[in-house]
Amino acid sequence: MQRLAARFASALAARLVKRWPGLYKALNNGGLGLVSFDMDRARSVFLRSFSFLSFAYAIINRTLIQAMSGEQVIHIIDLGWGDPKLWVPFIRGVANGPDGPPRLKFTFVGMSKESQERLQGRLVKEAKTLNIMQIEFNIVNAKLRELTLDMLKVNSGEAIALTSILGLHALLAEDDRVDARFGLHNNNNKKINQVKECKRMAEFLEMVRSIGPKVVLLVEQESDHNSTRLADRFVEGLHYYSALFDWIDLKFGGFSCTDRTRLEEMFGQEIEDIVAGEGLEREERHERYVKWAFRFTKAGFRPVRLWYETMDEAREMVEGCRLGGFKVVSQKGSLMICWHERPIYAVSAWTCFSS
């Protein structure tokens, strides 16, 4: 808890220092280069250490393969994740279709050049091994908020699937009213649980719906850090990140090491964004699944059953991750990845109402 408390204290200090932009910039080395480099490495540690991602990957792959069964041209749009551990098993899964291997096209959005080259080389190698000679890449060097329909290069006859892992919430950033009074709502839960209108998100979901994806896979943090009130974000953040730091303690046994420091730095950056950021600069606007369900349904999507045989099978997959404390719960069309009793991530799948 001391490590977590230090991160929140640092975030509050950053909020105060931001009143003097010149000082804040100087304290952050005058630029974002070093921070960005450290965050890239921290994300790599997260992917390697958080073994529970293998469960989410397995569910995503099974759902995608089921949705794409019998398709000859498959177009996967990856909104910024780009992990070979997700896409190599997918390629293997579709290679043995009844009508032979399909033609594959991958669109990767917002990845660094180094990550793009590494991922592309890995997937090409796998495709050649499986005699899938027709594989195409569309690399989009743009942030999610800058993405346009033309950049996706969607062609007629393609079966489209879109995946977003821990990133779609960035589109909720907007110039909302600052209400930083450090006090809690006295109103009922109805007001707290209201879904805030967001023009950018609505336009993005409208664009996605216009290309008629067979399935949209979504993984998001199961927490609510999109309040305009600092107190609400602060308290919600304490509950959420205490679970993650508890996991880190179990993972690393209470000892300090480089990997642990990088993980805590990554989560610390998120905490600072939630506590110290306001307006468009605050992008860690996590929302609970019920709010995502409202947004997707309003945009013309309906939930798709995540593909696994039974909850018993899902639990067996969780146990296969070999990390005590995690469990999975089915909730209103989604699967919740929980640390003990606290939901941490929500996995869900969507398709257009007309599909």
Solvent accessible surface area in square Angstrom, and as a share of the most:
residue,aa,sasa,rsa
1,M,154,0.69
2,Q,161,0.72
3,R,88,0.32
4,L,1,0.00
5,A,58,0.45
6,A,60,0.46
7,R,70,0.26
8,F,7,0.03
9,A,61,0.47
10,S,62,0.40
11,A,1,0.01
12,L,59,0.29
13,A,49,0.38
14,A,13,0.10
15,R,44,0.16
16,L,97,0.48
17,V,33,0.19
18,K,52,0.22
19,R,176,0.64
20,W,148,0.52
21,P,99,0.62
22,G,55,0.53
23,L,90,0.45
24,Y,53,0.20
25,K,126,0.53
26,A,70,0.54
27,L,116,0.58
28,N,46,0.24
29,N,104,0.53
30,G,40,0.38
31,G,35,0.33
32,L,140,0.69
33,G,56,0.54
34,L,103,0.51
35,V,36,0.21
36,S,57,0.37
37,F,107,0.45
38,D,40,0.21
39,M,47,0.21
40,D,86,0.44
41,R,104,0.38
42,A,0,0.00
43,R,75,0.27
44,S,56,0.36
45,V,3,0.02
46,F,5,0.02
47,L,34,0.17
48,R,134,0.49
49,S,8,0.05
50,F,2,0.01
51,S,42,0.27
52,F,1,0.00
53,L,9,0.05
54,S,63,0.41
55,F,2,0.01
56,A,1,0.01
57,Y,13,0.05
58,A,32,0.25
59,I,0,0.00
60,I,0,0.00
61,N,11,0.06
62,R,77,0.28
63,T,5,0.03
64,L,0,0.00
65,I,54,0.27
66,Q,102,0.45
67,A,27,0.21
68,M,5,0.02
69,S,81,0.52
70,G,45,0.44
71,E,54,0.24
72,Q,90,0.40
73,V,34,0.20
74,I,1,0.01
75,H,0,0.00
76,I,0,0.00
77,I,0,0.00
78,D,1,0.00
79,L,12,0.06
80,G,29,0.28
81,W,17,0.06
82,G,9,0.08
83,D,10,0.05
84,P,37,0.23
85,K,126,0.53
86,L,0,0.00
87,W,0,0.00
88,V,8,0.05
89,P,55,0.34
90,F,0,0.00
91,I,0,0.00
92,R,119,0.44
93,G,34,0.33
94,V,12,0.07
95,A,8,0.07
96,N,134,0.69
97,G,26,0.25
98,P,120,0.76
99,D,98,0.51
100,G,28,0.27
101,P,61,0.38
102,P,9,0.06
103,R,85,0.31
104,L,0,0.00
105,K,3,0.01
106,F,0,0.00
107,T,0,0.00
108,F,2,0.01
109,V,3,0.02
110,G,44,0.43
111,M,20,0.09
112,S,59,0.38
113,K,149,0.63
114,E,119,0.54
115,S,31,0.20
116,Q,16,0.07
117,E,105,0.47
118,R,141,0.51
119,L,2,0.01
120,Q,67,0.30
121,G,42,0.41
122,R,87,0.32
123,L,0,0.00
124,V,41,0.24
125,K,138,0.58
126,E,13,0.06
127,A,1,0.00
128,K,125,0.53
129,T,99,0.57
130,L,53,0.26
131,N,112,0.58
132,I,3,0.01
133,M,135,0.60
134,Q,116,0.51
135,I,33,0.17
136,E,76,0.34
137,F,38,0.16
138,N,11,0.06
139,I,51,0.26
140,V,9,0.05
141,N,123,0.63
142,A,14,0.11
143,K,126,0.53
144,L,29,0.14
145,R,91,0.33
146,E,91,0.41
147,L,16,0.08
148,T,64,0.37
149,L,80,0.40
150,D,125,0.65
151,M,67,0.30
152,L,1,0.01
153,K,125,0.53
154,V,49,0.28
155,N,78,0.40
156,S,120,0.77
157,G,68,0.66
158,E,22,0.10
159,A,6,0.05
160,I,6,0.03
161,A,0,0.00
162,L,5,0.02
163,T,1,0.01
164,S,1,0.01
165,I,7,0.04
166,L,30,0.15
167,G,22,0.21
168,L,4,0.02
169,H,7,0.03
170,A,24,0.19
171,L,3,0.02
172,L,1,0.01
173,A,1,0.01
174,E,45,0.20
175,D,115,0.59
176,D,22,0.12
177,R,168,0.61
178,V,83,0.48
179,D,10,0.05
180,A,38,0.29
181,R,165,0.60
182,F,130,0.54
183,G,30,0.29
184,L,107,0.53
185,H,51,0.23
186,N,154,0.79
187,N,75,0.38
188,N,100,0.51
189,N,102,0.52
190,K,157,0.66
191,K,103,0.44
192,I,73,0.37
193,N,85,0.44
194,Q,113,0.50
195,V,37,0.21
196,K,56,0.24
197,E,127,0.57
198,C,7,0.04
199,K,157,0.67
200,R,74,0.27
201,M,1,0.01
202,A,58,0.45
203,E,90,0.40
204,F,14,0.06
205,L,4,0.02
206,E,117,0.53
207,M,30,0.13
208,V,2,0.01
209,R,89,0.33
210,S,80,0.51
211,I,22,0.11
212,G,44,0.42
213,P,0,0.00
214,K,78,0.33
215,V,1,0.01
216,V,3,0.02
217,L,0,0.00
218,L,3,0.02
219,V,3,0.01
220,E,2,0.01
221,Q,10,0.04
222,E,10,0.04
223,S,0,0.00
224,D,24,0.12
225,H,0,0.00
226,N,6,0.03
227,S,27,0.17
228,T,29,0.17
229,R,23,0.08
230,L,9,0.04
231,A,3,0.02
232,D,25,0.13
233,R,0,0.00
234,F,27,0.11
235,V,56,0.32
236,E,30,0.13
237,G,1,0.01
238,L,60,0.30
239,H,107,0.48
240,Y,1,0.00
241,Y,0,0.00
242,S,32,0.21
243,A,10,0.08
244,L,4,0.02
245,F,12,0.05
246,D,66,0.34
247,W,2,0.01
248,I,0,0.00
249,D,53,0.27
250,L,100,0.50
251,K,81,0.35
252,F,36,0.15
253,G,49,0.47
254,G,49,0.47
255,F,154,0.64
256,S,82,0.53
257,C,57,0.34
258,T,81,0.47
259,D,39,0.20
260,R,4,0.01
261,T,76,0.44
262,R,55,0.20
263,L,0,0.00
264,E,8,0.04
265,E,34,0.15
266,M,16,0.07
267,F,4,0.02
268,G,8,0.08
269,Q,65,0.29
270,E,26,0.12
271,I,1,0.00
272,E,37,0.17
273,D,31,0.16
274,I,2,0.01
275,V,0,0.00
276,A,5,0.04
277,G,1,0.01
278,E,32,0.15
279,G,10,0.10
280,L,81,0.40
281,E,99,0.44
282,R,0,0.00
283,E,57,0.25
284,E,36,0.16
285,R,0,0.00
286,H,0,0.00
287,E,2,0.01
288,R,72,0.26
289,Y,9,0.03
290,V,76,0.43
291,K,15,0.06
292,W,3,0.01
293,A,22,0.17
294,F,103,0.43
295,R,19,0.07
296,F,1,0.00
297,T,64,0.37
298,K,130,0.55
299,A,25,0.19
300,G,13,0.12
301,F,0,0.00
302,R,84,0.31
303,P,69,0.43
304,V,39,0.23
305,R,147,0.54
306,L,5,0.03
307,W,78,0.27
308,Y,19,0.07
309,E,106,0.48
310,T,71,0.41
311,M,46,0.21
312,D,92,0.48
313,E,36,0.16
314,A,0,0.00
315,R,118,0.43
316,E,114,0.51
317,M,36,0.16
318,V,12,0.07
319,E,129,0.58
320,G,52,0.50
321,C,17,0.10
322,R,221,0.81
323,L,38,0.19
324,G,54,0.52
325,G,22,0.21
326,F,19,0.08
327,K,73,0.31
328,V,6,0.04
329,V,53,0.31
330,S,58,0.37
331,Q,70,0.31
332,K,160,0.68
333,G,41,0.39
334,S,1,0.01
335,L,1,0.01
336,M,1,0.00
337,I,2,0.01
338,C,3,0.02
339,W,9,0.03
340,H,99,0.44
341,E,136,0.61
342,R,52,0.19
343,P,34,0.21
344,I,1,0.01
345,Y,7,0.03
346,A,6,0.05
347,V,1,0.00
348,S,2,0.02
349,A,0,0.00
350,W,2,0.01
351,T,5,0.03
352,C,5,0.03
353,F,105,0.44
354,S,100,0.64
355,S,81,0.52
